[in-house]
């Protein structure tokens, strides 16, 4: 969201900006700081499930990214 707030001063295309930052934060774990933070909190409590979390996270995010790419692309 800091990127959206920063860039909002340079555009009147708010719909495209919001789609860009929302979809841009999908895909990989490091695409979004919130995703990295949630991964850290989760793995601190469930150390044995790090790999499972990463696989599920990636699968769900890439699937959603493909779906949104088809819908909005």
CHARMM internal coordinates of N, CA and C (Angstrom, degrees):
IC EDIT
DIST 1 N 1 CA 1.4351
DIST 1 CA 1 C 1.5323
ANGL 1 N 1 CA 1 C 112.79
DIST 1 C 2 N 1.3067
ANGL 1 CA 1 C 2 N 120.74
DIHE 1 N 1 CA 1 C 2 N -32.20
DIST 2 N 2 CA 1.4680
ANGL 1 C 2 N 2 CA 117.93
DIHE 1 CA 1 C 2 N 2 CA 177.08
DIST 2 CA 2 C 1.5238
ANGL 2 N 2 CA 2 C 112.12
DIHE 1 C 2 N 2 CA 2 C -57.03
DIST 2 C 3 N 1.3125
ANGL 2 CA 2 C 3 N 117.27
DIHE 2 N 2 CA 2 C 3 N -35.03
DIST 3 N 3 CA 1.4598
ANGL 2 C 3 N 3 CA 120.70
DIHE 2 CA 2 C 3 N 3 CA 178.61
DIST 3 CA 3 C 1.5264
ANGL 3 N 3 CA 3 C 110.19
DIHE 2 C 3 N 3 CA 3 C -65.28
DIST 3 C 4 N 1.3256
ANGL 3 CA 3 C 4 N 117.50
DIHE 3 N 3 CA 3 C 4 N -42.37
DIST 4 N 4 CA 1.4659
ANGL 3 C 4 N 4 CA 120.91
DIHE 3 CA 3 C 4 N 4 CA 179.68
DIST 4 CA 4 C 1.5175
ANGL 4 N 4 CA 4 C 110.62
DIHE 3 C 4 N 4 CA 4 C -64.40
DIST 4 C 5 N 1.3022
ANGL 4 CA 4 C 5 N 116.81
DIHE 4 N 4 CA 4 C 5 N -40.50
DIST 5 N 5 CA 1.4663
ANGL 4 C 5 N 5 CA 120.52
DIHE 4 CA 4 C 5 N 5 CA 179.09
DIST 5 CA 5 C 1.5261
ANGL 5 N 5 CA 5 C 109.88
DIHE 4 C 5 N 5 CA 5 C -64.95
DIST 5 C 6 N 1.3156
ANGL 5 CA 5 C 6 N 116.85
DIHE 5 N 5 CA 5 C 6 N -44.18
DIST 6 N 6 CA 1.4625
ANGL 5 C 6 N 6 CA 120.87
DIHE 5 CA 5 C 6 N 6 CA 178.74
DIST 6 CA 6 C 1.5234
ANGL 6 N 6 CA 6 C 111.69
DIHE 5 C 6 N 6 CA 6 C -62.20
DIST 6 C 7 N 1.3179
ANGL 6 CA 6 C 7 N 116.93
DIHE 6 N 6 CA 6 C 7 N -48.44
DIST 7 N 7 CA 1.4597
ANGL 6 C 7 N 7 CA 121.15
DIHE 6 CA 6 C 7 N 7 CA -175.72
DIST 7 CA 7 C 1.5267
ANGL 7 N 7 CA 7 C 113.61
DIHE 6 C 7 N 7 CA 7 C -74.07
DIST 7 C 8 N 1.3129
ANGL 7 CA 7 C 8 N 117.69
DIHE 7 N 7 CA 7 C 8 N -19.20
DIST 8 N 8 CA 1.4649
ANGL 7 C 8 N 8 CA 120.00
DIHE 7 CA 7 C 8 N 8 CA -178.13
DIST 8 CA 8 C 1.5240
ANGL 8 N 8 CA 8 C 112.69
DIHE 7 C 8 N 8 CA 8 C -61.96
DIST 8 C 9 N 1.3075
ANGL 8 CA 8 C 9 N 117.74
DIHE 8 N 8 CA 8 C 9 N -23.88
DIST 9 N 9 CA 1.4555
ANGL 8 C 9 N 9 CA 121.22
DIHE 8 CA 8 C 9 N 9 CA 177.79
DIST 9 CA 9 C 1.5162
ANGL 9 N 9 CA 9 C 113.86
DIHE 8 C 9 N 9 CA 9 C -75.65
DIST 9 C 10 N 1.3379
ANGL 9 CA 9 C 10 N 116.55
DIHE 9 N 9 CA 9 C 10 N -9.09
DIST 10 N 10 CA 1.4635
ANGL 9 C 10 N 10 CA 120.87
DIHE 9 CA 9 C 10 N 10 CA -176.26
DIST 10 CA 10 C 1.5239
ANGL 10 N 10 CA 10 C 113.76
DIHE 9 C 10 N 10 CA 10 C -111.31
DIST 10 C 11 N 1.3355
ANGL 10 CA 10 C 11 N 118.08
DIHE 10 N 10 CA 10 C 11 N 3.39
DIST 11 N 11 CA 1.4562
ANGL 10 C 11 N 11 CA 119.77
DIHE 10 CA 10 C 11 N 11 CA -176.08
DIST 11 CA 11 C 1.5224
ANGL 11 N 11 CA 11 C 111.68
DIHE 10 C 11 N 11 CA 11 C -147.72
DIST 11 C 12 N 1.3030
ANGL 11 CA 11 C 12 N 115.40
DIHE 11 N 11 CA 11 C 12 N 157.36
DIST 12 N 12 CA 1.4606
ANGL 11 C 12 N 12 CA 121.86
DIHE 11 CA 11 C 12 N 12 CA 170.88
DIST 12 CA 12 C 1.5205
ANGL 12 N 12 CA 12 C 110.42
DIHE 11 C 12 N 12 CA 12 C -109.32
DIST 12 C 13 N 1.3077
ANGL 12 CA 12 C 13 N 116.61
DIHE 12 N 12 CA 12 C 13 N 1.92
DIST 13 N 13 CA 1.4677
ANGL 12 C 13 N 13 CA 122.59
DIHE 12 CA 12 C 13 N 13 CA -179.47
DIST 13 CA 13 C 1.5280
ANGL 13 N 13 CA 13 C 109.65
DIHE 12 C 13 N 13 CA 13 C -92.42
DIST 13 C 14 N 1.3250
ANGL 13 CA 13 C 14 N 116.23
DIHE 13 N 13 CA 13 C 14 N 72.26
DIST 14 N 14 CA 1.4564
ANGL 13 C 14 N 14 CA 120.58
DIHE 13 CA 13 C 14 N 14 CA -173.48
DIST 14 CA 14 C 1.5186
ANGL 14 N 14 CA 14 C 112.91
DIHE 13 C 14 N 14 CA 14 C -69.53
DIST 14 C 15 N 1.3229
ANGL 14 CA 14 C 15 N 116.98
DIHE 14 N 14 CA 14 C 15 N -36.40
DIST 15 N 15 CA 1.4653
ANGL 14 C 15 N 15 CA 119.61
DIHE 14 CA 14 C 15 N 15 CA 179.03
DIST 15 CA 15 C 1.5292
ANGL 15 N 15 CA 15 C 110.18
DIHE 14 C 15 N 15 CA 15 C -60.71
DIST 15 C 16 N 1.3196
ANGL 15 CA 15 C 16 N 116.68
DIHE 15 N 15 CA 15 C 16 N -47.97
DIST 16 N 16 CA 1.4623
ANGL 15 C 16 N 16 CA 121.16
DIHE 15 CA 15 C 16 N 16 CA -179.63
DIST 16 CA 16 C 1.5253
ANGL 16 N 16 CA 16 C 111.49
DIHE 15 C 16 N 16 CA 16 C -64.96
DIST 16 C 17 N 1.3220
ANGL 16 CA 16 C 17 N 116.45
DIHE 16 N 16 CA 16 C 17 N -38.38
DIST 17 N 17 CA 1.4665
ANGL 16 C 17 N 17 CA 120.55
DIHE 16 CA 16 C 17 N 17 CA 178.44
DIST 17 CA 17 C 1.5235
ANGL 17 N 17 CA 17 C 110.66
DIHE 16 C 17 N 17 CA 17 C -63.06
DIST 17 C 18 N 1.3251
ANGL 17 CA 17 C 18 N 116.90
DIHE 17 N 17 CA 17 C 18 N -46.79
DIST 18 N 18 CA 1.4661
ANGL 17 C 18 N 18 CA 120.35
DIHE 17 CA 17 C 18 N 18 CA -179.40
DIST 18 CA 18 C 1.5275
ANGL 18 N 18 CA 18 C 111.40
DIHE 17 C 18 N 18 CA 18 C -65.35
DIST 18 C 19 N 1.3198
ANGL 18 CA 18 C 19 N 116.76
DIHE 18 N 18 CA 18 C 19 N -41.18
DIST 19 N 19 CA 1.4659
ANGL 18 C 19 N 19 CA 119.05
DIHE 18 CA 18 C 19 N 19 CA 176.10
DIST 19 CA 19 C 1.5240
ANGL 19 N 19 CA 19 C 110.64
DIHE 18 C 19 N 19 CA 19 C -62.04
DIST 19 C 20 N 1.3100
ANGL 19 CA 19 C 20 N 116.44
DIHE 19 N 19 CA 19 C 20 N -41.42
DIST 20 N 20 CA 1.4610
ANGL 19 C 20 N 20 CA 120.37
DIHE 19 CA 19 C 20 N 20 CA -179.55
DIST 20 CA 20 C 1.5187
ANGL 20 N 20 CA 20 C 113.22
DIHE 19 C 20 N 20 CA 20 C -62.23
DIST 20 C 21 N 1.3104
ANGL 20 CA 20 C 21 N 117.08
DIHE 20 N 20 CA 20 C 21 N -46.14
DIST 21 N 21 CA 1.4672
ANGL 20 C 21 N 21 CA 118.21
DIHE 20 CA 20 C 21 N 21 CA -178.58
DIST 21 CA 21 C 1.5231
ANGL 21 N 21 CA 21 C 111.78
DIHE 20 C 21 N 21 CA 21 C -74.77
DIST 21 C 22 N 1.3373
ANGL 21 CA 21 C 22 N 117.21
DIHE 21 N 21 CA 21 C 22 N -31.48
DIST 22 N 22 CA 1.4695
ANGL 21 C 22 N 22 CA 119.13
DIHE 21 CA 21 C 22 N 22 CA 178.39
DIST 22 CA 22 C 1.5234
ANGL 22 N 22 CA 22 C 111.24
DIHE 21 C 22 N 22 CA 22 C -71.67
DIST 22 C 23 N 1.3145
ANGL 22 CA 22 C 23 N 116.40
DIHE 22 N 22 CA 22 C 23 N -49.19
DIST 23 N 23 CA 1.4590
ANGL 22 C 23 N 23 CA 120.00
DIHE 22 CA 22 C 23 N 23 CA -179.60
DIST 23 CA 23 C 1.5291
ANGL 23 N 23 CA 23 C 110.35
DIHE 22 C 23 N 23 CA 23 C -72.02
DIST 23 C 24 N 1.3129
ANGL 23 CA 23 C 24 N 116.86
DIHE 23 N 23 CA 23 C 24 N -33.68
DIST 24 N 24 CA 1.4622
ANGL 23 C 24 N 24 CA 120.51
DIHE 23 CA 23 C 24 N 24 CA 178.97
DIST 24 CA 24 C 1.5154
ANGL 24 N 24 CA 24 C 113.12
DIHE 23 C 24 N 24 CA 24 C -64.45
DIST 24 C 25 N 1.3155
ANGL 24 CA 24 C 25 N 117.77
DIHE 24 N 24 CA 24 C 25 N -23.82
DIST 25 N 25 CA 1.4589
ANGL 24 C 25 N 25 CA 122.05
DIHE 24 CA 24 C 25 N 25 CA 178.95
DIST 25 CA 25 C 1.5150
ANGL 25 N 25 CA 25 C 113.44
DIHE 24 C 25 N 25 CA 25 C -84.06
DIST 25 C 26 N 1.3172
ANGL 25 CA 25 C 26 N 116.62
DIHE 25 N 25 CA 25 C 26 N 3.13
DIST 26 N 26 CA 1.4606
ANGL 25 C 26 N 26 CA 120.86
DIHE 25 CA 25 C 26 N 26 CA -178.40
DIST 26 CA 26 C 1.5273
ANGL 26 N 26 CA 26 C 109.99
DIHE 25 C 26 N 26 CA 26 C -100.89
DIST 26 C 27 N 1.2805
ANGL 26 CA 26 C 27 N 114.59
DIHE 26 N 26 CA 26 C 27 N 167.39
DIST 27 N 27 CA 1.4595
ANGL 26 C 27 N 27 CA 120.03
DIHE 26 CA 26 C 27 N 27 CA 174.58
DIST 27 CA 27 C 1.5087
ANGL 27 N 27 CA 27 C 112.07
DIHE 26 C 27 N 27 CA 27 C 107.90
DIST 27 C 28 N 1.3052
ANGL 27 CA 27 C 28 N 117.98
DIHE 27 N 27 CA 27 C 28 N -79.71
DIST 28 N 28 CA 1.4597
ANGL 27 C 28 N 28 CA 120.49
DIHE 27 CA 27 C 28 N 28 CA -177.48
DIST 28 CA 28 C 1.5251
ANGL 28 N 28 CA 28 C 110.61
DIHE 27 C 28 N 28 CA 28 C -107.12
DIST 28 C 29 N 1.2811
ANGL 28 CA 28 C 29 N 115.09
DIHE 28 N 28 CA 28 C 29 N 161.65
DIST 29 N 29 CA 1.4632
ANGL 28 C 29 N 29 CA 120.82
DIHE 28 CA 28 C 29 N 29 CA -179.24
DIST 29 CA 29 C 1.5199
ANGL 29 N 29 CA 29 C 111.91
DIHE 28 C 29 N 29 CA 29 C -61.42
DIST 29 C 30 N 1.3201
ANGL 29 CA 29 C 30 N 116.92
DIHE 29 N 29 CA 29 C 30 N -37.03
DIST 30 N 30 CA 1.4615
ANGL 29 C 30 N 30 CA 119.83
DIHE 29 CA 29 C 30 N 30 CA -175.70
DIST 30 CA 30 C 1.5255
ANGL 30 N 30 CA 30 C 113.48
DIHE 29 C 30 N 30 CA 30 C -85.41
DIST 30 C 31 N 1.3422
ANGL 30 CA 30 C 31 N 117.32
DIHE 30 N 30 CA 30 C 31 N 2.30
DIST 31 N 31 CA 1.4635
ANGL 30 C 31 N 31 CA 120.31
DIHE 30 CA 30 C 31 N 31 CA 179.47
DIST 31 CA 31 C 1.5267
ANGL 31 N 31 CA 31 C 111.99
DIHE 30 C 31 N 31 CA 31 C -71.20
DIST 31 C 32 N 1.3127
ANGL 31 CA 31 C 32 N 116.65
DIHE 31 N 31 CA 31 C 32 N -19.59
DIST 32 N 32 CA 1.4552
ANGL 31 C 32 N 32 CA 120.68
DIHE 31 CA 31 C 32 N 32 CA -177.93
DIST 32 CA 32 C 1.5291
ANGL 32 N 32 CA 32 C 109.89
DIHE 31 C 32 N 32 CA 32 C -139.32
DIST 32 C 33 N 1.3102
ANGL 32 CA 32 C 33 N 116.35
DIHE 32 N 32 CA 32 C 33 N 132.35
DIST 33 N 33 CA 1.4606
ANGL 32 C 33 N 33 CA 120.33
DIHE 32 CA 32 C 33 N 33 CA 177.94
DIST 33 CA 33 C 1.5279
ANGL 33 N 33 CA 33 C 110.78
DIHE 32 C 33 N 33 CA 33 C -62.35
DIST 33 C 34 N 1.3236
ANGL 33 CA 33 C 34 N 117.36
DIHE 33 N 33 CA 33 C 34 N -35.87
DIST 34 N 34 CA 1.4689
ANGL 33 C 34 N 34 CA 120.73
DIHE 33 CA 33 C 34 N 34 CA 178.21
DIST 34 CA 34 C 1.5275
ANGL 34 N 34 CA 34 C 110.63
DIHE 33 C 34 N 34 CA 34 C -61.96
DIST 34 C 35 N 1.3297
ANGL 34 CA 34 C 35 N 117.39
DIHE 34 N 34 CA 34 C 35 N -36.61
DIST 35 N 35 CA 1.4640
ANGL 34 C 35 N 35 CA 120.60
DIHE 34 CA 34 C 35 N 35 CA 178.06
DIST 35 CA 35 C 1.5229
ANGL 35 N 35 CA 35 C 111.13
DIHE 34 C 35 N 35 CA 35 C -67.04
DIST 35 C 36 N 1.2953
ANGL 35 CA 35 C 36 N 117.03
DIHE 35 N 35 CA 35 C 36 N -40.70
DIST 36 N 36 CA 1.4716
ANGL 35 C 36 N 36 CA 120.99
DIHE 35 CA 35 C 36 N 36 CA 178.31
DIST 36 CA 36 C 1.5261
ANGL 36 N 36 CA 36 C 110.19
DIHE 35 C 36 N 36 CA 36 C -63.89
DIST 36 C 37 N 1.3129
ANGL 36 CA 36 C 37 N 116.93
DIHE 36 N 36 CA 36 C 37 N -42.80
DIST 37 N 37 CA 1.4664
ANGL 36 C 37 N 37 CA 121.12
DIHE 36 CA 36 C 37 N 37 CA 179.55
DIST 37 CA 37 C 1.5246
ANGL 37 N 37 CA 37 C 110.80
DIHE 36 C 37 N 37 CA 37 C -64.49
DIST 37 C 38 N 1.3403
ANGL 37 CA 37 C 38 N 117.17
DIHE 37 N 37 CA 37 C 38 N -43.93
DIST 38 N 38 CA 1.4699
ANGL 37 C 38 N 38 CA 119.64
DIHE 37 CA 37 C 38 N 38 CA 179.82
DIST 38 CA 38 C 1.5266
ANGL 38 N 38 CA 38 C 110.75
DIHE 37 C 38 N 38 CA 38 C -64.94
DIST 38 C 39 N 1.3316
ANGL 38 CA 38 C 39 N 117.08
DIHE 38 N 38 CA 38 C 39 N -37.45
DIST 39 N 39 CA 1.4650
ANGL 38 C 39 N 39 CA 120.65
DIHE 38 CA 38 C 39 N 39 CA 176.99
DIST 39 CA 39 C 1.5273
ANGL 39 N 39 CA 39 C 110.29
DIHE 38 C 39 N 39 CA 39 C -62.41
DIST 39 C 40 N 1.3037
ANGL 39 CA 39 C 40 N 116.16
DIHE 39 N 39 CA 39 C 40 N -43.49
DIST 40 N 40 CA 1.4650
ANGL 39 C 40 N 40 CA 120.00
DIHE 39 CA 39 C 40 N 40 CA -179.94
DIST 40 CA 40 C 1.5259
ANGL 40 N 40 CA 40 C 111.47
DIHE 39 C 40 N 40 CA 40 C -62.12
DIST 40 C 41 N 1.3332
ANGL 40 CA 40 C 41 N 117.03
DIHE 40 N 40 CA 40 C 41 N -46.38
DIST 41 N 41 CA 1.4671
ANGL 40 C 41 N 41 CA 120.47
DIHE 40 CA 40 C 41 N 41 CA 179.32
DIST 41 CA 41 C 1.5301
ANGL 41 N 41 CA 41 C 111.22
DIHE 40 C 41 N 41 CA 41 C -63.07
DIST 41 C 42 N 1.3247
ANGL 41 CA 41 C 42 N 116.33
DIHE 41 N 41 CA 41 C 42 N -43.22
DIST 42 N 42 CA 1.4585
ANGL 41 C 42 N 42 CA 120.28
DIHE 41 CA 41 C 42 N 42 CA -178.64
DIST 42 CA 42 C 1.5244
ANGL 42 N 42 CA 42 C 110.68
DIHE 41 C 42 N 42 CA 42 C -63.31
DIST 42 C 43 N 1.3258
ANGL 42 CA 42 C 43 N 116.71
DIHE 42 N 42 CA 42 C 43 N -47.62
DIST 43 N 43 CA 1.4604
ANGL 42 C 43 N 43 CA 119.69
DIHE 42 CA 42 C 43 N 43 CA -175.76
DIST 43 CA 43 C 1.5274
ANGL 43 N 43 CA 43 C 112.79
DIHE 42 C 43 N 43 CA 43 C -71.38
DIST 43 C 44 N 1.3044
ANGL 43 CA 43 C 44 N 118.20
DIHE 43 N 43 CA 43 C 44 N -22.37
DIST 44 N 44 CA 1.4650
ANGL 43 C 44 N 44 CA 119.36
DIHE 43 CA 43 C 44 N 44 CA 174.37
DIST 44 CA 44 C 1.5242
ANGL 44 N 44 CA 44 C 110.71
DIHE 43 C 44 N 44 CA 44 C -67.35
DIST 44 C 45 N 1.3315
ANGL 44 CA 44 C 45 N 117.40
DIHE 44 N 44 CA 44 C 45 N -32.35
DIST 45 N 45 CA 1.4589
ANGL 44 C 45 N 45 CA 121.49
DIHE 44 CA 44 C 45 N 45 CA -178.97
DIST 45 CA 45 C 1.5307
ANGL 45 N 45 CA 45 C 113.08
DIHE 44 C 45 N 45 CA 45 C -92.47
DIST 45 C 46 N 1.3096
ANGL 45 CA 45 C 46 N 117.44
DIHE 45 N 45 CA 45 C 46 N -26.46
DIST 46 N 46 CA 1.4556
ANGL 45 C 46 N 46 CA 122.16
DIHE 45 CA 45 C 46 N 46 CA -177.23
DIST 46 CA 46 C 1.5237
ANGL 46 N 46 CA 46 C 109.83
DIHE 45 C 46 N 46 CA 46 C -130.71
DIST 46 C 47 N 1.3085
ANGL 46 CA 46 C 47 N 116.02
DIHE 46 N 46 CA 46 C 47 N 68.54
DIST 47 N 47 CA 1.4639
ANGL 46 C 47 N 47 CA 121.91
DIHE 46 CA 46 C 47 N 47 CA -174.12
DIST 47 CA 47 C 1.5334
ANGL 47 N 47 CA 47 C 113.04
DIHE 46 C 47 N 47 CA 47 C -58.92
DIST 47 C 48 N 1.3128
ANGL 47 CA 47 C 48 N 117.79
DIHE 47 N 47 CA 47 C 48 N -36.00
DIST 48 N 48 CA 1.4580
ANGL 47 C 48 N 48 CA 121.17
DIHE 47 CA 47 C 48 N 48 CA -176.90
DIST 48 CA 48 C 1.5288
ANGL 48 N 48 CA 48 C 112.59
DIHE 47 C 48 N 48 CA 48 C -73.46
DIST 48 C 49 N 1.3272
ANGL 48 CA 48 C 49 N 117.93
DIHE 48 N 48 CA 48 C 49 N -12.57
DIST 49 N 49 CA 1.4589
ANGL 48 C 49 N 49 CA 120.81
DIHE 48 CA 48 C 49 N 49 CA -175.20
DIST 49 CA 49 C 1.5269
ANGL 49 N 49 CA 49 C 113.41
DIHE 48 C 49 N 49 CA 49 C -107.82
DIST 49 C 50 N 1.3202
ANGL 49 CA 49 C 50 N 118.09
DIHE 49 N 49 CA 49 C 50 N 19.37
DIST 50 N 50 CA 1.4646
ANGL 49 C 50 N 50 CA 121.45
DIHE 49 CA 49 C 50 N 50 CA -179.44
DIST 50 CA 50 C 1.5240
ANGL 50 N 50 CA 50 C 111.92
DIHE 49 C 50 N 50 CA 50 C -56.93
DIST 50 C 51 N 1.3194
ANGL 50 CA 50 C 51 N 116.46
DIHE 50 N 50 CA 50 C 51 N -48.79
DIST 51 N 51 CA 1.4634
ANGL 50 C 51 N 51 CA 120.87
DIHE 50 CA 50 C 51 N 51 CA -176.57
DIST 51 CA 51 C 1.5256
ANGL 51 N 51 CA 51 C 110.97
DIHE 50 C 51 N 51 CA 51 C -66.35
DIST 51 C 52 N 1.3177
ANGL 51 CA 51 C 52 N 117.23
DIHE 51 N 51 CA 51 C 52 N -42.31
DIST 52 N 52 CA 1.4649
ANGL 51 C 52 N 52 CA 121.25
DIHE 51 CA 51 C 52 N 52 CA 179.05
DIST 52 CA 52 C 1.5259
ANGL 52 N 52 CA 52 C 110.29
DIHE 51 C 52 N 52 CA 52 C -61.98
DIST 52 C 53 N 1.3222
ANGL 52 CA 52 C 53 N 116.45
DIHE 52 N 52 CA 52 C 53 N -44.22
DIST 53 N 53 CA 1.4652
ANGL 52 C 53 N 53 CA 120.17
DIHE 52 CA 52 C 53 N 53 CA 178.84
DIST 53 CA 53 C 1.5255
ANGL 53 N 53 CA 53 C 110.81
DIHE 52 C 53 N 53 CA 53 C -60.15
DIST 53 C 54 N 1.3048
ANGL 53 CA 53 C 54 N 116.97
DIHE 53 N 53 CA 53 C 54 N -46.14
DIST 54 N 54 CA 1.4596
ANGL 53 C 54 N 54 CA 121.39
DIHE 53 CA 53 C 54 N 54 CA -178.41
DIST 54 CA 54 C 1.5278
ANGL 54 N 54 CA 54 C 111.88
DIHE 53 C 54 N 54 CA 54 C -63.74
DIST 54 C 55 N 1.3204
ANGL 54 CA 54 C 55 N 116.98
DIHE 54 N 54 CA 54 C 55 N -40.62
DIST 55 N 55 CA 1.4669
ANGL 54 C 55 N 55 CA 120.71
DIHE 54 CA 54 C 55 N 55 CA 178.08
DIST 55 CA 55 C 1.5225
ANGL 55 N 55 CA 55 C 110.37
DIHE 54 C 55 N 55 CA 55 C -65.23
DIST 55 C 56 N 1.3266
ANGL 55 CA 55 C 56 N 117.25
DIHE 55 N 55 CA 55 C 56 N -47.92
DIST 56 N 56 CA 1.4746
ANGL 55 C 56 N 56 CA 120.31
DIHE 55 CA 55 C 56 N 56 CA 179.58
DIST 56 CA 56 C 1.5251
ANGL 56 N 56 CA 56 C 111.40
DIHE 55 C 56 N 56 CA 56 C -64.05
DIST 56 C 57 N 1.3111
ANGL 56 CA 56 C 57 N 115.98
DIHE 56 N 56 CA 56 C 57 N -44.31
DIST 57 N 57 CA 1.4619
ANGL 56 C 57 N 57 CA 120.11
DIHE 56 CA 56 C 57 N 57 CA 179.34
DIST 57 CA 57 C 1.5251
ANGL 57 N 57 CA 57 C 110.67
DIHE 56 C 57 N 57 CA 57 C -57.68
DIST 57 C 58 N 1.3082
ANGL 57 CA 57 C 58 N 116.08
DIHE 57 N 57 CA 57 C 58 N -47.79
DIST 58 N 58 CA 1.4670
ANGL 57 C 58 N 58 CA 120.75
DIHE 57 CA 57 C 58 N 58 CA -179.15
DIST 58 CA 58 C 1.5246
ANGL 58 N 58 CA 58 C 111.04
DIHE 57 C 58 N 58 CA 58 C -64.59
DIST 58 C 59 N 1.3143
ANGL 58 CA 58 C 59 N 117.17
DIHE 58 N 58 CA 58 C 59 N -43.89
DIST 59 N 59 CA 1.4584
ANGL 58 C 59 N 59 CA 121.27
DIHE 58 CA 58 C 59 N 59 CA -179.82
DIST 59 CA 59 C 1.5279
ANGL 59 N 59 CA 59 C 110.99
DIHE 58 C 59 N 59 CA 59 C -61.05
DIST 59 C 60 N 1.3277
ANGL 59 CA 59 C 60 N 117.29
DIHE 59 N 59 CA 59 C 60 N -48.50
DIST 60 N 60 CA 1.4672
ANGL 59 C 60 N 60 CA 120.97
DIHE 59 CA 59 C 60 N 60 CA -179.61
DIST 60 CA 60 C 1.5235
ANGL 60 N 60 CA 60 C 111.38
DIHE 59 C 60 N 60 CA 60 C -64.50
DIST 60 C 61 N 1.3113
ANGL 60 CA 60 C 61 N 117.02
DIHE 60 N 60 CA 60 C 61 N -43.24
DIST 61 N 61 CA 1.4597
ANGL 60 C 61 N 61 CA 119.93
DIHE 60 CA 60 C 61 N 61 CA -177.09
DIST 61 CA 61 C 1.5222
ANGL 61 N 61 CA 61 C 112.84
DIHE 60 C 61 N 61 CA 61 C -69.94
DIST 61 C 62 N 1.3285
ANGL 61 CA 61 C 62 N 117.22
DIHE 61 N 61 CA 61 C 62 N -42.83
DIST 62 N 62 CA 1.4645
ANGL 61 C 62 N 62 CA 118.92
DIHE 61 CA 61 C 62 N 62 CA 178.29
DIST 62 CA 62 C 1.5253
ANGL 62 N 62 CA 62 C 111.13
DIHE 61 C 62 N 62 CA 62 C -66.52
DIST 62 C 63 N 1.3354
ANGL 62 CA 62 C 63 N 116.84
DIHE 62 N 62 CA 62 C 63 N -36.54
DIST 63 N 63 CA 1.4672
ANGL 62 C 63 N 63 CA 120.33
DIHE 62 CA 62 C 63 N 63 CA 176.98
DIST 63 CA 63 C 1.5221
ANGL 63 N 63 CA 63 C 110.54
DIHE 62 C 63 N 63 CA 63 C -63.05
DIST 63 C 64 N 1.3142
ANGL 63 CA 63 C 64 N 116.55
DIHE 63 N 63 CA 63 C 64 N -47.61
DIST 64 N 64 CA 1.4652
ANGL 63 C 64 N 64 CA 120.41
DIHE 63 CA 63 C 64 N 64 CA 178.76
DIST 64 CA 64 C 1.5291
ANGL 64 N 64 CA 64 C 111.12
DIHE 63 C 64 N 64 CA 64 C -64.33
DIST 64 C 65 N 1.3116
ANGL 64 CA 64 C 65 N 116.96
DIHE 64 N 64 CA 64 C 65 N -37.91
DIST 65 N 65 CA 1.4601
ANGL 64 C 65 N 65 CA 120.94
DIHE 64 CA 64 C 65 N 65 CA 178.70
DIST 65 CA 65 C 1.5338
ANGL 65 N 65 CA 65 C 110.91
DIHE 64 C 65 N 65 CA 65 C -62.25
DIST 65 C 66 N 1.3096
ANGL 65 CA 65 C 66 N 116.40
DIHE 65 N 65 CA 65 C 66 N -42.32
DIST 66 N 66 CA 1.4681
ANGL 65 C 66 N 66 CA 120.20
DIHE 65 CA 65 C 66 N 66 CA 177.79
DIST 66 CA 66 C 1.5201
ANGL 66 N 66 CA 66 C 111.14
DIHE 65 C 66 N 66 CA 66 C -65.28
DIST 66 C 67 N 1.3249
ANGL 66 CA 66 C 67 N 116.36
DIHE 66 N 66 CA 66 C 67 N -44.79
DIST 67 N 67 CA 1.4714
ANGL 66 C 67 N 67 CA 120.70
DIHE 66 CA 66 C 67 N 67 CA 179.17
DIST 67 CA 67 C 1.5200
ANGL 67 N 67 CA 67 C 110.60
DIHE 66 C 67 N 67 CA 67 C -60.86
DIST 67 C 68 N 1.3279
ANGL 67 CA 67 C 68 N 117.12
DIHE 67 N 67 CA 67 C 68 N -48.51
DIST 68 N 68 CA 1.4686
ANGL 67 C 68 N 68 CA 120.04
DIHE 67 CA 67 C 68 N 68 CA -179.78
DIST 68 CA 68 C 1.5222
ANGL 68 N 68 CA 68 C 111.42
DIHE 67 C 68 N 68 CA 68 C -65.71
DIST 68 C 69 N 1.3218
ANGL 68 CA 68 C 69 N 116.90
DIHE 68 N 68 CA 68 C 69 N -34.18
DIST 69 N 69 CA 1.4565
ANGL 68 C 69 N 69 CA 120.27
DIHE 68 CA 68 C 69 N 69 CA 176.86
DIST 69 CA 69 C 1.5195
ANGL 69 N 69 CA 69 C 111.65
DIHE 68 C 69 N 69 CA 69 C -63.50
DIST 69 C 70 N 1.3329
ANGL 69 CA 69 C 70 N 116.01
DIHE 69 N 69 CA 69 C 70 N -38.23
DIST 70 N 70 CA 1.4554
ANGL 69 C 70 N 70 CA 120.19
DIHE 69 CA 69 C 70 N 70 CA 177.56
DIST 70 CA 70 C 1.5237
ANGL 70 N 70 CA 70 C 111.02
DIHE 69 C 70 N 70 CA 70 C -70.00
DIST 70 C 71 N 1.3168
ANGL 70 CA 70 C 71 N 116.51
DIHE 70 N 70 CA 70 C 71 N -44.02
DIST 71 N 71 CA 1.4725
ANGL 70 C 71 N 71 CA 120.76
DIHE 70 CA 70 C 71 N 71 CA -177.77
DIST 71 CA 71 C 1.5149
ANGL 71 N 71 CA 71 C 111.66
DIHE 70 C 71 N 71 CA 71 C -67.32
DIST 71 C 72 N 1.3178
ANGL 71 CA 71 C 72 N 116.88
DIHE 71 N 71 CA 71 C 72 N -48.35
DIST 72 N 72 CA 1.4696
ANGL 71 C 72 N 72 CA 120.76
DIHE 71 CA 71 C 72 N 72 CA -173.15
DIST 72 CA 72 C 1.5258
ANGL 72 N 72 CA 72 C 113.21
DIHE 71 C 72 N 72 CA 72 C -98.84
DIST 72 C 73 N 1.3170
ANGL 72 CA 72 C 73 N 117.24
DIHE 72 N 72 CA 72 C 73 N -6.34
DIST 73 N 73 CA 1.4520
ANGL 72 C 73 N 73 CA 120.86
DIHE 72 CA 72 C 73 N 73 CA -175.55
DIST 73 CA 73 C 1.4548
ANGL 73 N 73 CA 73 C 113.70
DIHE 72 C 73 N 73 CA 73 C -81.92
END
COOR INIT
IC SEED 1 N 1 CA 1 C
IC BUILD
